[in-house]
Structures are given as structure tokens and as C-alpha cells.
């Protein structure tokens, strides 16, 4: 596994001509979802294992005391192994729940969390708000917080992320301190040029991890 601090050494999919419109995003989203769905189960398993190994080796993972993750839906890269490992290591694990206003509320989960999820109409599992403690990640120490995000597309050059179009994660990311380490995980087929598609409301990530490696974008203080 090779770690890439210089995103310029990444090779990624640039087949779609970048056009800054919602139609272009929708078209690219459909293409990337088809590519993800076409992966064989064994391919997904191998890439997911590589992603987990890459992420767990990062110093940001090791120093984090709280991990915000997600319960994968459909063919998304699963972070179940990462979350189980975090709990075993004594880290706090938070999962999101969709709330009115297209926002995310975060709840603490414990060992055995998969069996206690509620299925949202969109298809993803969510923590039970009655049984799971509500925690505001923005109130936690930013240097000890690591957030794993699902994605439809990821740009390792810019940290750009293409989601499903609801804006839930961008609203959440905009509320966080710039010190928080945010990382998008995906399959190799999800790596794509997004620089000309990003809008002011799209919040770039600090890192992109796939089975190809880890690309870390400069911290805001490093480029100011």
C-alpha cells in the first residue's frame, strides 16, 4: 500500500468533460454509480480491505479519540471494520441520522451497533435516537476528531466530493473547525476530476482514500 502525500501522482478517471451545471453533476453521478454497481463482490471486498488498512495507518486515525462514520447502503464502501476497530481501541464512534432541514444529527454507538439500526427510507441504517446518545461533533476537540464520508465520486487532487445531491454532508462539514480531519473513502472507479464541477457550497475534504493510496490535501493554514 502506497501513501501519496502529493496528489499529483494519482491516476484517476477523467472521461467526463467537466461542465459546471447541476445536469453535469447528475450525469456524472449516474455514470459513477453504474461503475460502482458493476464491481464484483470479490473486487469490493479486496478494495474495502485495502481502504481500511490505508486509513488505520494514518497518524490522524491513531490520534483521533472520536470517529464519525456511516452505515453503508447499497454498494458503498463499508466502514464497518473501521468502526469495529475503533470501538475495540476505545475510541468513541458516532453515526449520522437525517433530520429536518437536510441536516445530520450524530449519535454515539457501541459494540453490536449494526443490530440496532433503523432503516431510513433512503436505504441507509441510522442509530436509534432514543437509545443512542446525541453528540455534537462541532463541540468536540477538532484535533481529536476524524470523519469518514461516503461518496459517489472523489477527486484526490482537490479533495472534492460528489455526493447524492442532498447537501446533508456539506451542511455538516461547513459547521466544523478547519482542523478536523475529513476523509472520503471509495473504490478506484470513483476517483474522478471534480474541480470544474464544485460549487461554493461543496466543502473539500482533507483526504481521499482508495485502494490505490491516500491523498492528503494541504491544510488551510499551509496555503494561507
C-alpha positions as CSV (number, residue, x, y, z in Angstrom):
1,X,0.0,0.0,0.0
2,X,1.5,3.3,-1.0
3,X,0.7,6.6,0.7
4,X,0.6,9.6,-1.6
5,X,1.1,13.0,0.1
6,X,1.4,14.5,-3.4
7,X,-2.0,14.1,-5.1
8,X,-0.4,14.9,-8.4
9,X,0.9,11.3,-8.6
10,X,-2.6,9.9,-8.6
11,X,-4.1,8.4,-11.8
12,X,-7.8,8.8,-12.0
13,X,-10.8,8.9,-14.3
14,X,-11.2,12.0,-16.4
15,X,-13.6,10.6,-19.0
16,X,-16.4,13.1,-18.3
17,X,-15.9,16.6,-19.6
18,X,-16.3,19.0,-16.6
19,X,-19.2,21.4,-17.1
20,X,-20.3,23.4,-14.1
21,X,-24.0,22.6,-14.1
22,X,-26.3,20.5,-12.0
23,X,-27.1,18.5,-15.1
24,X,-23.4,17.6,-15.4
25,X,-23.3,16.5,-11.8
26,X,-26.3,14.4,-12.3
27,X,-24.9,12.8,-15.4
28,X,-21.6,12.1,-13.7
29,X,-23.3,10.7,-10.6
30,X,-25.2,8.2,-12.8
31,X,-22.1,7.1,-14.5
32,X,-20.1,6.6,-11.3
33,X,-23.0,4.7,-9.6
34,X,-23.2,2.3,-12.6
35,X,-19.4,1.7,-12.4
36,X,-19.7,1.1,-8.6
37,X,-22.6,-1.3,-9.0
38,X,-20.7,-3.3,-11.7
39,X,-17.9,-4.3,-9.3
40,X,-17.8,-7.9,-8.5
41,X,-18.2,-8.9,-4.8
42,X,-14.6,-10.1,-4.5
43,X,-13.4,-6.8,-6.0
44,X,-15.3,-4.8,-3.5
45,X,-14.0,-7.0,-0.6
46,X,-10.4,-6.6,-1.7
47,X,-10.7,-2.8,-2.2
48,X,-12.5,-2.3,1.1
49,X,-9.8,-4.2,3.0
50,X,-7.2,-2.0,1.4
51,X,-9.1,1.1,2.3
52,X,-9.3,0.0,5.9
53,X,-5.6,-0.7,6.1
54,X,-4.7,2.6,4.5
55,X,-6.9,4.6,6.8
56,X,-5.9,2.8,10.0
57,X,-2.2,3.5,9.3
58,X,-2.7,7.3,9.1
59,X,-1.4,9.2,12.2
60,X,-4.7,11.2,12.1
61,X,-6.6,7.9,12.7
62,X,-4.3,6.9,15.5
63,X,-4.5,10.2,17.4
64,X,-8.3,10.6,17.0
65,X,-10.5,9.8,20.0
66,X,-13.8,10.2,18.1
67,X,-14.6,8.7,14.7
68,X,-17.7,9.8,12.8
69,X,-18.6,7.1,10.3
70,X,-21.6,5.8,8.5
71,X,-23.6,2.6,7.9
72,X,-23.1,1.8,4.2
73,X,-26.0,1.4,1.9
74,X,-26.1,-0.4,-1.4
75,X,-22.6,-0.8,-3.0
76,X,-20.9,1.9,-0.9
77,X,-17.5,1.1,0.6
78,X,-18.3,-0.3,4.0
79,X,-16.5,1.2,7.0
80,X,-17.9,-1.4,9.4
81,X,-14.5,-2.9,10.0
82,X,-13.0,0.6,10.7
83,X,-15.8,1.4,13.2
84,X,-15.5,-2.0,15.0
85,X,-11.7,-1.5,15.2
86,X,-12.2,2.0,16.6
87,X,-14.6,0.7,19.3
88,X,-12.1,-2.1,20.2
89,X,-9.4,0.6,20.5
90,X,-11.5,2.6,22.9
91,X,-12.5,5.4,20.5
92,X,-15.9,6.9,20.5
93,X,-17.9,6.2,17.4
94,X,-20.7,8.4,16.0
95,X,-23.2,7.6,13.3
96,X,-25.4,10.1,11.5
97,X,-29.2,10.4,11.3
98,X,-31.1,12.6,8.8
99,X,-33.2,15.3,10.5
100,X,-35.4,18.1,9.1
101,X,-33.7,20.8,7.1
102,X,-31.5,18.3,5.3
103,X,-29.1,18.1,8.3
104,X,-27.3,15.4,10.1
105,X,-27.6,14.6,13.8
106,X,-24.9,12.4,15.3
107,X,-25.4,9.6,17.9
108,X,-22.9,7.5,19.8
109,X,-23.0,3.8,19.2
110,X,-21.4,0.8,20.9
111,X,-20.4,-2.8,20.1
112,X,-23.1,-4.6,18.3
113,X,-24.4,-1.3,16.7
114,X,-25.4,-3.0,13.4
115,X,-28.2,-4.9,15.0
116,X,-29.7,-1.8,16.5
117,X,-30.0,0.4,13.4
118,X,-33.2,1.8,12.0
119,X,-33.5,1.7,8.2
120,X,-34.1,5.2,6.7
121,X,-36.4,5.4,3.6
122,X,-33.3,6.2,1.5
123,X,-31.9,2.8,2.5
124,X,-29.1,3.6,5.0
125,X,-29.1,2.4,8.6
126,X,-29.4,5.1,11.3
127,X,-28.9,5.0,15.1
128,X,-31.9,4.9,17.3
129,X,-32.3,8.4,18.7
130,X,-34.0,7.1,21.9
131,X,-31.3,4.6,22.8
132,X,-28.2,6.4,21.4
133,X,-26.7,9.5,23.0
134,X,-26.8,12.6,20.8
135,X,-23.4,14.2,20.4
136,X,-22.4,17.4,18.5
137,X,-19.1,16.8,16.7
138,X,-18.6,20.5,16.3
139,X,-18.3,20.8,20.1
140,X,-15.5,18.2,20.3
141,X,-11.8,18.8,20.1
142,X,-11.1,19.2,16.3
143,X,-7.6,17.8,16.6
144,X,-9.0,14.5,18.0
145,X,-11.9,14.2,15.6
146,X,-11.8,12.2,12.3
147,X,-14.8,12.0,10.0
148,X,-15.3,9.3,7.3
149,X,-17.6,10.2,4.5
150,X,-19.3,8.1,1.9
151,X,-19.2,9.4,-1.7
152,X,-20.3,8.8,-5.2
153,X,-17.2,10.5,-6.7
154,X,-13.9,11.7,-5.1
155,X,-11.2,13.9,-6.5
156,X,-7.8,13.1,-4.9
157,X,-6.3,16.2,-6.5
158,X,-8.6,18.7,-4.8
159,X,-10.3,16.8,-2.0
160,X,-13.6,17.4,-3.9
161,X,-16.5,15.1,-3.2
162,X,-19.6,14.3,-5.2
163,X,-22.4,13.0,-3.0
164,X,-26.0,12.1,-3.8
165,X,-27.2,15.7,-4.2
166,X,-29.0,16.3,-0.9
167,X,-26.3,18.5,0.7
168,X,-26.5,16.8,4.1
169,X,-22.8,16.3,4.5
170,X,-21.8,19.7,3.0
171,X,-24.1,21.4,5.6
172,X,-22.4,19.4,8.3
173,X,-18.9,20.0,7.1
174,X,-19.5,23.7,6.9
175,X,-20.1,23.8,10.7
176,X,-16.8,22.2,11.6
177,X,-13.4,23.7,12.5
178,X,-10.9,23.6,9.7
179,X,-8.6,21.5,12.0
180,X,-11.0,18.5,11.7
181,X,-9.6,15.7,9.5
182,X,-12.2,14.7,7.0
183,X,-11.7,11.8,4.7
184,X,-13.7,10.4,1.8
185,X,-13.4,6.7,1.0
186,X,-14.2,5.0,-2.2
187,X,-13.4,2.4,-4.9
188,X,-10.8,3.2,-7.6
189,X,-13.7,3.6,-10.1
190,X,-15.0,6.5,-8.0
191,X,-11.8,8.7,-8.5
192,X,-12.7,11.5,-10.9
193,X,-11.9,15.1,-11.8
194,X,-14.3,17.4,-10.0
195,X,-12.5,20.8,-9.9
196,X,-14.8,22.3,-12.6
197,X,-18.0,20.9,-11.0
198,X,-17.5,22.1,-7.5
199,X,-19.8,24.9,-6.2
200,X,-19.3,27.3,-3.3
201,X,-21.5,25.0,-1.1
202,X,-19.2,22.0,-1.8
203,X,-16.8,21.6,1.1
204,X,-13.5,19.9,0.1
205,X,-12.1,17.1,2.2
206,X,-8.7,16.8,3.8
207,X,-8.0,13.4,2.4
208,X,-9.2,10.8,-0.1
209,X,-8.5,7.1,0.5
210,X,-9.0,4.3,-2.0
211,X,-7.2,1.0,-2.6
212,X,-4.7,3.0,-4.8
213,X,-3.5,5.1,-1.8
214,X,-4.1,8.1,0.3
215,X,-4.0,11.6,-1.0
216,X,-3.9,14.4,1.6
217,X,-4.7,17.9,0.5
218,X,-2.9,20.9,2.2
219,X,-4.2,22.2,5.4
220,X,-5.8,25.7,5.1
221,X,-3.0,27.1,7.2
222,X,-0.4,25.7,4.9
223,X,-1.8,27.6,1.9
224,X,-2.9,30.8,3.5
